[in-house]
Amino acid sequence: MNAMPELIAYVDRFDVHAGDELPVRISTRAARVRPSLVRLGHTEPFRPAGFAAELPQDVPGRSQATRPGSFGLVPDAPALRSPRIAVGAWIYPTRLPADGVAGIVAKAPVGEPRGWALVLTAAGEPALVIAGETVLVGPALPALGAWYRVTASYDAASGAAALACHGPHVDWQLHETVAAGLALDSAAPVTLAAAACDPRDPRRTAVGCFNGKLEAPELRAGMSLDPDAAQLLAAWDLGAQPERDEILDRGPHGLHGTFVNLPTRAVTGRSWMHATAKRSDAPEQYAAVHFHDDDLGDAGWEADLVLRLPGDAPSGAYAVRLEGDDGAEDHVPFVVCPRPGAPTGDVLVVLPSLTYLAYANFGGDPEDAPIERPPGSQIASDHWERMMAAHPEHGLSLYDHHADGSGVSYSCWRRPILNLRATHRNRHLAGCPRHFAADLILLEWLDAKGIAYDVTTDDQLHRHGPSLLAGYRVVLTGSHPEYTSAAMWDAFDAHLDAGGDLLYLGGNGFYWVVTVSDDHSHIELRRGQAGSRTWESAPGELFHGMTGEPGGLWRHRGRAPNRLVGIGFTSIGMDTGRPYCRQAGSFDDECASFFAGVGADETIGDFGLALGAAASDEIDRFDPALSGTLDVKVLATADGFSDYYQLVVEDVPEMISATGGTSNARVRADMTYARRPSGGRVFATGSVGWIAALLHEGGENNVSRITENVVRAFLATDSDA
């Protein structure tokens, strides 16, 4: 029986510039794959790109595997080939392997009877493996989630072997004489938190990955780890330099290594004192690293083709469309961004790419959705949702838990991200477009209205700061700019302080603190004990490893989104959305033009692709206590939500009743206009679902009319100025 057609691809970067090259990495069962370049839209997802780009006619198809699991990798060196070894580490296991073993420290090639490994079995037993043979097995650890010191040694000349474990309710030592002459010598690198790897491609072939924390692994040329009894070969300081992927060796040979697949850094170690909140206060208490067998930092596929963009490629959202000769298809999106200081229009759309990355591959079982939904609500079957379920090896989102129950703190670009597709429909929203697929509605709407614009991303804004926004009279957000770095916040803040204008066309924006890696390949998140969250960072682990800054909500760092855009997150629900009704502020002389063509009593947005109305999904409200010095006018309000919309937990400091939409006045979406003393202006819609209503009736609707009125009013006012 022939396998079903399947084609999956990815690119390393979501954003590029004209003239760049973009490698495309493909895995498929098809014999040949034909690539083409398309411009992305909503109504018609794949349109002519409008310019020529260098692409081959077709490329050979092949399968490429993704192997998740984080570990440390130390290259082979002569000093590591001692005929007598003593190895040890502190371990904090959080999940046992389903089968086989999980490596603690090892120097063993896959499939060869050589080398050695200190491991943990599926039964939780420390064990010593020499030349592929398990020579010593100790009693099972009494519990997970505790620190244990595990050590082992072997002398190839005599066959003497030892294994020991010390920790809570554990104190044993085993000594035996086993076969002498077993082959310790191996060209394999040392793996930390993995049992073995292929020396020819160690980053992609590690097996037996460990779940849990590892601290202070060391290796000596002797039968003891006593500093006075044996020669030190390596002493790896795993907690050093958490902003880098380098493993620092404090030993005499400088046997440094690298971390693979983004284990969690800046985590508490065995000596952590509960009064210490951040690593910088006591680095020695953060000497551990948390490894997971489902971590992923780079799928590591080889490039099958390289897209070469011409130097005059216009800014916009595009994709490499791939068609296999067996009928399988994929399309891999990317954005051509303007270079800083070189705008080609007056309007700039900042796509919330860090939010896309935070939600990357978030599908999950709809019955296990973190948000309660009404009985009988529709769950739509989507191709990309099914593909995510079929390929969990492509990595997790920042909403997921690792297999050991801990939250996922990192999300990377260098892998297939299957919900980052123009045709993806979110089954949690009854098959509605969300995130990138929804934001394509905005781009198509701008095209239809003849409003010239450039497109950029959060990541570009993080890189370039205010200089990226300079020269644009009006800046537009996407539908859900939830995840924000400090550099991004500063850039938006500077734009408004300089008198710039912003249309915040979404909901739940500027909410979580994220940091971006120096190479822009991944982001980091720590979740505090407040905020709409699916997990919480462990005590002592709220500060980011990459920058040392506190994580959690921007609100708790004195930067509530209300201070930036006038409104902030108030509720989320999977139930039917609600329309807006005009409020007194909409009749103010400064704002009346926004509502030209909209009646005083006209219902606004009782339609839309996101749960049937323009105020839906995640919504924001005006709160004068949080808006600082902004002068905010409420233009319209959507209320009357069901109790499936609940007030956010950060607004419920103590247990109270009546937090749902039927009884709590704070569960509402406010459309607002805010002005800074400097003259910077913000129009905010207060809903993730606003953009999804723009193209209703071909764009002839009051959501579209208001949005167009605001854009043109801001452009005209700036032009007059």
Buried (B, 14 or more C-beta within 10 A) or exposed (E): EEEEBBBBBBBBBBBBBBEBEBBBBBBBBBEBBBBBBBBBBBEEBBBEBEBEBEBEEBBEBBEBEBBBBBBBBBBBBEBBBBEBBBBBBBBBBBBBBEEEBBBBBBBBBBEBEBBBBBBBBEEBBBBBBBBBEBBBBBEBBEEBEBBBBBBBBBBBEEBBBBBBBBBEEBEEEBEEEBEEEBBBEBEBBBBBBBBBBBBEEBBBBBBBBBBBBBBBBBBBBBBBBEEEEBBBBBBBBBBBEBBBBEBBBBBEEEBBBBBBBBBBBBBBBBBBEEEBBBBEEBBEBBBBBBBBBBBBBBBBBEBBBEBEBEEEBBBBBBBBBBBBBBEBBBBBBBBBBBBBEEBEBBBBBBBBBBBBBBBBBBBBEBEEBEBEBEEEBEBBEBEBBEBBEEBBBBBBBBBBBBBBEBBBBBBBBBBBBBBBBBBBBBBBBBBBBBBBBBBBBBBBBBBBBEBEBBBBBBBBBBBBBBEBBBBBBBBBBBBBBBBBBBBBBBBBBBBBBBBBBBBBBBBBBBBBBBBBBEEBBBBBBBBBEBBBBBBBBBEBBBBBBBBBBBBBBBBBBEBBBBBBBBBBBBBBBBBBBBBBBBBEBBEEEEBEEBBEEBEEEBBBBBBBBBBBBBBBBBBBBBBEEBBBEBEBBBBBBBBBBBBBBBBBEBBBEEEEEEBBBEEBEBBBBBBBBBBBEEBBBBBBBBBBBBBBBBBBEEBEBBBBBBBBBBBBBBBEBBEEE
